[in-house]
């Protein structure tokens, strides 16, 4: 069953349930630079961590992207890198 997310608008600020305040205002798909701003890291470090599988991410064309929900999971400690056999 799909969950419906409610987005409300108050005084020009859009709030989304279950989104950490640090991630409010970011698109659902983030760039490594945006992730770096939130995590307070260098964008090159974020890109390296994605390539190494230490942060979740995917490529669109030649550019890395990260789902905002994945960044939130990392921030909450709910994401762990997959085990390498």
Secondary structure in CASP SS format (residue, H / E / C, confidence):
PFRMAT SS
TARGET T0000
AUTHOR 0000-0000-0000
METHOD secondary structure of the structure
MODEL  1
X C 1.00
X C 1.00
X C 1.00
X C 1.00
X C 1.00
X C 1.00
X E 1.00
X E 1.00
X E 1.00
X E 1.00
X C 1.00
X C 1.00
X E 1.00
X E 1.00
X E 1.00
X E 1.00
X C 1.00
X C 1.00
X C 1.00
X C 1.00
X H 1.00
X H 1.00
X H 1.00
X C 1.00
X C 1.00
X C 1.00
X C 1.00
X C 1.00
X E 1.00
X E 1.00
X E 1.00
X H 1.00
X H 1.00
X H 1.00
X H 1.00
X H 1.00
X H 1.00
X H 1.00
X H 1.00
X C 1.00
X C 1.00
X C 1.00
X H 1.00
X H 1.00
X H 1.00
X H 1.00
X H 1.00
X H 1.00
X H 1.00
X H 1.00
X H 1.00
X C 1.00
X C 1.00
X C 1.00
X C 1.00
X C 1.00
X C 1.00
X E 1.00
X E 1.00
X E 1.00
X C 1.00
X C 1.00
X E 1.00
X E 1.00
X E 1.00
X E 1.00
X E 1.00
X H 1.00
X H 1.00
X H 1.00
X H 1.00
X H 1.00
X H 1.00
X H 1.00
X H 1.00
X H 1.00
X C 1.00
X C 1.00
X C 1.00
X C 1.00
X C 1.00
X C 1.00
X C 1.00
X C 1.00
X C 1.00
END
